[in-house]
Amino acid sequence: MNAPLNTGGASVLPDDAARALLIGRIWDVETSGPRVVAVQEDSVFDLHNLAGTVSELLERPDLVADIRAAMTSPRWETSEVVEASLTQDPARPHLLAPVDLQVIKACGVTFVDSMIERVIEERCGGDAGRAAAVRELVGTALGGSIGAIRPGSPAAAEAKKVLSAEGLWSQYLEVGIGPDPEVFTKAPVLSSVGLGAGIGIPSFSSWNNPEPELVLIATSEGTVVGATLGNDVNLRDVEGRSALLLGKAKDNNASSAMGPLIRLFDGGFTLETLRNEEILLSVEGGDGYRLEGSNSVARISRPFEELVAATFGKHHQYPDGFALFTGTLFAPTQDRDEPGQGFTHHLGDVVTIRSSHLGALINRVGRAEELPEWSFGLRQLFGYLHDQRLLQESASTGR
């Protein structure tokens, strides 16, 4: 039996929603396509006349002022849109992932706790049954002192020598405390899912978990203008077999979830606000199982600026902007089924990722092969925008 997605509209918004400048995307059933929207408490405003895509909107030089000026006549009610999203009702307007043309990038191994779990995955070759024994071995060898090491520092280089001598150096430790962070492409453009959608675990994985993350939203110039929540779904058994299987472990149908909305920076909400954000996770199974955890952004091992600089610069540009998953502290290890087997998802699990300033992203776990296929790509988006432009021109000329 599936646990219900029964949260109300207000509860998916930030705690200070009245002060938050929130934008996103809605599937508009009247025009059969995505609309850029702004949300103010229980009102949703259609911004299509301001921008056809979120990517285009974020490039406006007077972004905050332009959006606020366009929020005049609401088109939808937030509670109705959220309900349709959580029930995945295709006949009503519902939220999509709040990005569109942005490239979806992700940073891995940015927290010490998750770094050690990646080492354990590698050491046990993706076999969950060996994880407990390997966890004890690695924990004893590291002695807990590695957590205070600044990545790329002389102390990190010395730690590498010590661990290498013990035969414990790992590619995950290299990106965890070495000079260069791990940055990879998480998902194709337009493939991410939003609030209420199913998140996909492929049938070939039997050891996997959610990854609650802060996602930074950047423009074509690499300027971070806002943030949202994300679930960088992880297949531990696949990546644990080989880091060269990262693509197979990370990029599957509905394996990237973001939302519910992007909160833009303004006078009361900035990048500094996010440095101490606490991201809470809960997993509720239809069998009564419950898992809780948190991702304390303050414990990240590299500052946001370093992660953004490793992603964007003279070495790599993103003309439509990018969304950057910043990594997670959370790596569940408690047993769910058999002793020593640790945590893995069950089909039907409801995953809620929540933070005070960004709201709540809620999704249900399903088989990647059985969830709705990704069918709305760039050709469909450009065709929709072209048709909408023709309709607007026709209406303005009276033809």
N, C-alpha and C positions, 0 to 999 in steps of 0.2 A: 504493500500500500504506500502510495506517494504522500510525503508530507506536503501540506498546502502552502502555496505562496500567498499569504493572506495579509501582508502588511498594507497599510493605507497610504494614500498619496503623500501626506505630510511626512510620514516616517522615512521616506526614501530621500527627502531633501536634507540639506545641512541643518544643524541645530539653529543656526542664525540665518535661516533662509530669507527672512525679511530684508536682510542687508546684503545678501549674496547676489552677484551678477552671474546668472547661469545660462548657458547656451547648450544646444544639442541638436538632435535630428529626430524628426517624427516621420513615420510612414503615413502619408496623406492618402486615405482611401478614395477621396473625391478625384484626385488627379493621378492616382496610381504611381506615386513616386515620393522621394524623400524631400522634406522641407527643413530648412534651417530655422530653428526656433530659439526664443528666449523664454525663460520661466521665472515668474515672480510669484512666489507662494502658490495660490491656486489658479493663477492665470498663465496661459501659454500663448505667446505672440508669434505669429508667422513672420519671419524675416526675409521671405523669398524676394521681396522687392529691394532688399538691401544687398543680398548676396545669394547666389545659387548654391554655393557650397560653404562648409565651415572653413575650408582652406582659404577661400577667397575672402570671407568675412574677417579672418584673423590678420589679413594683410592691411587692413584699413589703418591709416595713420592716427585717426581719432576714434579708435575702436570702441572704447567704453562710452564715450559721449554719443557716438552714432547709434549704438544699440539702445541706449536709454531713450534717445529721441524717437526711435522707431517703435517703442513699446507703448502704443496708444490704445489700440482696440484689440483685446484678446480674442483669439479664434477658438481656443479649446479650454477646457478645465483640467487642471493638473490631476485631480483625483481620478477623473475618467480616463485620462491617458495612461496613468500609472496602473489602474485596474486592468485595462486592456493589455498592457505590457506584461503584467504578471500572469495573466491568463492566456497570453499569446493568442489573442483574438484577432484574426486577420481581417475581420469585417469592421474593425474600429481603428482609429488612429492610435498608434503605439510607438514607443521610443525605440530607436535604433542605437547602435554604437555612436557616440557623439563626434566621431571623426569621419572623414571621408577620403580625401585625396592624400592625406598625410601617410608617409611610410611608417610602419609599426616597427620600432626598434626596441631592444631590450638589453639591459645589463644584467649579468649573472654574477653570483658569488660576491656580492657587495656587503654581506654581513657575515661575521665570523661563524655564528651558529650554523647557518645554511652552508657555508663553505666546508665545515667539517662534515656535514651530512653528504655533500657531494663527494668528498674524499671516501667516505664509507661506501657510497654507491659504487664507486670505481673499484674499491678493494674487494667488494663481494660480487663484482661482476653482474650487478643487477638482480642478485638473488636475495629476496627479502628475508629468507630464512637464516641467512648468515649475518644479517645486519647487526644484531645485538652483540654478537661476539666481536665483530670487527669494530663496533662503536667503542667497546671497552678497551680494545687494544690501542686504537688511535687516541682515545681520550687520555690513557695513561702516558702515551708517548709525548703528547702535546703538553700535558700538565696544566692546561688552562691558561698558560702565560701568553699565548699567541694573540689573545683578544685585544691587548693594548698596543700592538704593533701597528705603526703607520705604514700603509702600503707604499712600496718603493723606497723606503728609508734604509739607512745603513743597518738598523736593527732587523729589518725584514730580510736583507741580504744575508745577515749572520744566521737568522733562523733557517733560511734555505739550506745553508751549509750543514747545520746540525741535523735537520730532518733528512737531508740527502744521505748523510752518513749512517742514519738509522734505516735507510731504505724506505722512507715514508714520504719522500717528495712526490708531489702530484701535480698534474696540469691544473687542477682546481686551486691548489695552493699558489701556483704561479700567477693566476689572475686574481686571486684573493688578496695576496700580500705583495705581489710583484709590482713592477713599475707600470704595467698597462692593464686597465680593466677589460673584462670581457664585454663586448658589444656585438650583438647579432641581430639579424632581421627576424622578427618574431612571426609575422604573418603578412600575406599579400594585402595590398591596398583594397579597401572595401570588404574584407572578409571577416572582420571582427563582429561579434554579436553584442547586443546591449541588454538592458534590464529585462529580466523575465525569460530570456531565451535559454534554450538548452545549451550546455557546454559539453564538448565532445571528448569522450575517452574511447579510443579505438579498441577493437576487440582483441588486438594482439598484445595489449598491456594488462598486467595483473598486479602491478605495484605502482601507484600513482597518487598524486595529492594536489590540492589547490595551492596557489601561490598568491596571497593577497599583497598587492603592490600599489605604491603611489606611481602615477603616470604623469610625467611632465608633458605639456603641450607647447611646441615651439613653432615659430614662423619660418619662412624661407631664409631669413637672416640668422637663424639659430637663437632668436630671442624667445625665452620662455615667457608665455603670456598667461598661463593658467595650468590647471591640473585636474585630473579625474582619478577614479579608482580602476584597478585592473586585476584580472585573474590570469596569470601566466601559467596555465594548466601544465603540469609537469608529469612526464612518464619516467619514473625513477628506474624501472627495470630496463628501459630502452637506452637512456643516456648512460646508465651505469655500466652497460656492456662496452660502450666506447663513446668518447666525446665526439667522434666523427659521425655519430648517429643523432647529433643535436637536432638537425632538421626533422628527422623522423619523430623525435621525442617532443618537439615543440610546435610543429606546424601541421595540424590536422583540421578536419572539418569542425568548426565551432570551438577551436582550442584557444582562441583569444577573445576575452570578454572585457568590455570597458563601459563605464558609466557610473551613475545614471546620466550625469550631465558634466560638462566642463565648467568649472568655476574659474572665471577670469580674475586676474589681479586688478585691484583698484586701491583706493586709499586705505581701506580697512583689511585687505587680504593681499598678502605678498608672498614672495618666495621664502622670506624669513618666517612667516607663519607656519609653513610646511616643515621646517627643519625639526620641529618637535611634535609633528602629527603622530597620533597613535591610531593605527589601523587595526580594527578588531575583526576577527574571523569566527564564524560559527558554521558547523556542518551538522545538519539534522537528517538522520536517516529515517526511512519509513518504518524501520524495525525498532524505533525508540532510541537509537544511538545518537549521542551528541558529542561533538568535539568543539572545544573553544581554544582560541589562541590569539596572539597579537603580533603586530609588526611595528615596533617602535622605531620610527624613522631617525630619531636622534642617535641611534646606535649604528647607523650606516658608516662603513669604513672609509668611504670617499665622499667628498662634498659634491653636491649637485653640479657645480660648475665644472668639476673634473670629468664627470660622466658626460655632460653635454659637449665639452671640448673634445672628448675622445670620439664622439659621434659625428660632430659637425665641425667643419673648418676647411682649410685649403685642401685637405686630403679627401673631403667628401662633402657634397652639397645636396640639399633637398629643396628643389624649387617650389614644392607644394607644402613644405613644412614637414614635421615629424612628431610622432608621439613616442615618448621614451619611458618604458617600464624601468624602474630604478632598483629592482631586486627586492628580495624579501628576507626577513629575519626568521620567518616561520618555516619549520620543517617538522611535521608531526612524526613522532616516534612511538606513541603509545599503541599497544596492541588493540586491534579491533576484533579480529576473528580468532585465529590460533595464536597461542603464546609464542612469542619470539618472531611473529610475522609483521609486527608493526601496523601502521595505518595504511589502508588503501580505500579508494572510493567504492561505494556500491551504487548501482544504477538507481536513480531516483533521489539521491542525496540533494538536499537544498543547501547551497553555499551562499552565505551572506557575508559580504565584506563591507565594513562600515567605518566611517570616521566622522568626527564632529564637524569638520569644515567642508566635507565633500559628499555627505549623504550615505546612501547604501546601494550597493550593487548586489542583486539577488539573482541567482541562476540555479537551474536544476541539472544534475548530471545525467547524461544519456549516452548511448552508443554513437560514436562519431558517424558510423556507417548508416545509422537509422534516423539521425536528426535531419531536419530540412537541409537540402543541399544548398550550397552557396551558388546563387544563380543571378544575382544583380551585380554586374561588374561595371567596368569603365564604359563599355559600349552602351549598356543600358542607361547609365547615368547621363552620358553625353546626349543620348537620344532624347531622354526625358527633358533635360535642360533646353535642348533645341526646340522641342515641341512647346514647352512653356513660353519660350521667348516669342515664338510665332503667334501664340494665343494673345500674349500681351500686346504685340504690335498690331494684331488684328483689332483688338478691343480699342486701342488708342486711335486708330484711323477710322473706326466704325465700319470696317469691311467684314 
